[in-house]
Amino acid sequence: MRRRHRITGLLGAIALTAVTLAAAGPASAAGTPAADPPPAEFGTDWHDPLTAAPPVARPTTRSCRVTLAEAQFRDFTPYRGSYTPPTAACGADSWAKVVLRLDGKVKGRQYDRLGHLSLGGVEILRTSTPQPSPDGIAWSVEKDVTRYRDTLARPQPVEMLIGNVVNDTYTGVIDVKVTLTFYAADGRNPAPDTPDRVLPLTSPAVTTPRNTERLLAEVYATGSGGGCEEYWYMTTPDAAPYSCKAADGPYREVRVSVDGQLAGIAAPFPTVWTGGWSNPFLWYVTPGPRAFDVQPVRYDLTPYAALLNDGRPHRIEVSVAGVPAGQTGWSTPTNLLLWQDEAREVVTGALTRYERSDPAGHSRWTPAAPGGQHRLDTEDGHRLTVAGHLNTSHGRVATTVTRAVRGTSVHRWTDGENQDALTATWTDEESVTRGPATTRTDRTYTMDGETTLGDGDRLRTVLSLGDRADTVTLRGGKAVDSSRLDDRYTGDATYTANVPRDQRHAVATTSARYRLYGSAAPGGCYDRTVATAQGTLTVDRRHC
């Protein structure tokens, strides 16, 4: 997954070292567990990478572990196996929680690679890998997969792929093991409300159960593959002299349609992988937000349930607006999550409201003055409201979904792209009213960075990333539940390009702070900061 522009072109023959992700363990109360000062520059080894995010909370009930996949990836041959649910000792198909864990290791030279894991065709994990150090690295990723109870309750075929290339130059074989741990439900830890059915969207034609009373779609949307769509936020219109082109500039929107009608919109998350921004030294210990646990974009399609409940196949399709015609680079595996009314064979209703704005956006290119920078200013926005009602066994239930997305960015670069900078903000505001309750979620994604190739081929990247979300549930106009997420990363890394690994003289400082408050946080508050210098952990502090 390499960026094809001036700066990254200099790196083409170099296998870059990278990072791993370890499960977030207990933080040091002292805040600085490193006993020795950081080295003057990177060596051949560094601290095991950390995420500042909290580990998956687990109940203290009986548990059972099942190995889901164990494989070595050398090429693009998928691992295929079979899954059998655990015994009744862990609650049969009624679990308080199910936690997926991936443990991986790789050694030698290798690029970062994308991977996915599916169960019965249902994608339950999308991830990317670290690039290895010469001495080899190990990493782990954990994820709560309880919502896939319907799929986990039955024997299923397993497919996993981390596409890789191994040859005389790129020697890193990716070795992984994936397990599921099931925790039995009890009086203190009841089984949560999970979908009755989970259907993979393997083709546009879908026939849903006729008694569906709630319908969500989740899309694991990623721009990747080594081309310009990995860096979609920096593409420019054809007239601008830049290496990554898109007729409409950097505007992207992930859309869901039902029978040809737009039914859901969302802003894609600007994921940065472990070789991102031409500088893997940024990610050796502190990976960027979501890089190893790609979170799906979720849509509430319940207003369309009455239409879909007629027993006939309907077309549900996912697309990414703004991608140039015929250009690849986006992957959008999709699952449909359905809740059924057990007391009704058929749930009827109607789509009662449909309002959408025209997508509003434009990019304005200002050519560079002699010796100066080109500039591309982009603004875009879109709004959609859909409402419907369903006649359920517990009365008529109305659902209204409103979503508004907006993006602003300023892209600056010099001729030859030896300087390349972006400042961008994306917002995705969603309101879902179902019966008497309204849940509002305001998401904000930020990116502010610059890469410069200076004298002596010294390449420096300064970058900050933000992933924020505020969620509140109202009933009768009063807040009954709320949570706040604020995940921030900053990094500053410099190294010499076009030289052997031991001559790069790389230095880097990074910091990641993950804050979570409200019902989603253990104990109502989670706040952790980790910081590094030259691959040495210098700060690991809890604030709650």
Disulfide bonds with the S-S distance in Angstrom:
Cys64-Cys90 1.78
Cys228-Cys244 2.19
Cys525-Cys544 1.72
